[in-house]
Amino acid sequence: MSRLLIAALALSLAGMAGAADREAGRKKAAEVCAACHGPDGNKPSDPTQPVLAGQHQDYLVRALTDYKIGRRNNPIMKGFAGPLSKKEIEDLAAWFASQKSALHDQRE
């Protein structure tokens, strides 16, 4: 029983060590994303650009990763996502996912 408890504690601590940092995501979004998507992801500068606020975090991680590795083909996004580290992608996704979206109601 104690081994199971120790294993569960170790897994939870390992998960916390890799947890996304919303504040770091906010700062990176201000540097990289805000010009096109708005500071909180709610105000795209062009109607063809998506609202990022309130989007599912795992979807944002996947989309940015796909732009980075070329699975999604958009030269502008490839240029922005290409230099991002895995941690920066996770932080950005956490930031945008935590923002209220102007597009739909969100559950609290």
ChimeraX attribute file (.defattr): number of C-alpha atoms within 10 A of each C-alpha:
attribute: neighborCount
match mode: 1-to-1
recipient: residues
	/A:1	6
	/A:2	7
	/A:3	8
	/A:4	9
	/A:5	10
	/A:6	11
	/A:7	12
	/A:8	12
	/A:9	12
	/A:10	12
	/A:11	12
	/A:12	11
	/A:13	12
	/A:14	11
	/A:15	11
	/A:16	10
	/A:17	9
	/A:18	10
	/A:19	13
	/A:20	19
	/A:21	16
	/A:22	19
	/A:23	13
	/A:24	17
	/A:25	21
	/A:26	21
	/A:27	16
	/A:28	18
	/A:29	23
	/A:30	15
	/A:31	11
	/A:32	16
	/A:33	21
	/A:34	19
	/A:35	14
	/A:36	15
	/A:37	21
	/A:38	17
	/A:39	19
	/A:40	23
	/A:41	25
	/A:42	20
	/A:43	20
	/A:44	19
	/A:45	14
	/A:46	9
	/A:47	8
	/A:48	7
	/A:49	11
	/A:50	15
	/A:51	21
	/A:52	25
	/A:53	24
	/A:54	23
	/A:55	20
	/A:56	14
	/A:57	21
	/A:58	12
	/A:59	12
	/A:60	19
	/A:61	19
	/A:62	14
	/A:63	17
	/A:64	24
	/A:65	21
	/A:66	17
	/A:67	20
	/A:68	23
	/A:69	12
	/A:70	15
	/A:71	12
	/A:72	14
	/A:73	12
	/A:74	11
	/A:75	12
	/A:76	10
	/A:77	17
	/A:78	19
	/A:79	12
	/A:80	14
	/A:81	22
	/A:82	17
	/A:83	10
	/A:84	17
	/A:85	12
	/A:86	13
	/A:87	16
	/A:88	20
	/A:89	23
	/A:90	25
	/A:91	25
	/A:92	29
	/A:93	30
	/A:94	26
	/A:95	27
	/A:96	26
	/A:97	22
	/A:98	16
	/A:99	16
	/A:100	19
	/A:101	19
	/A:102	13
	/A:103	11
	/A:104	8
	/A:105	9
	/A:106	10
	/A:107	5
	/A:108	4
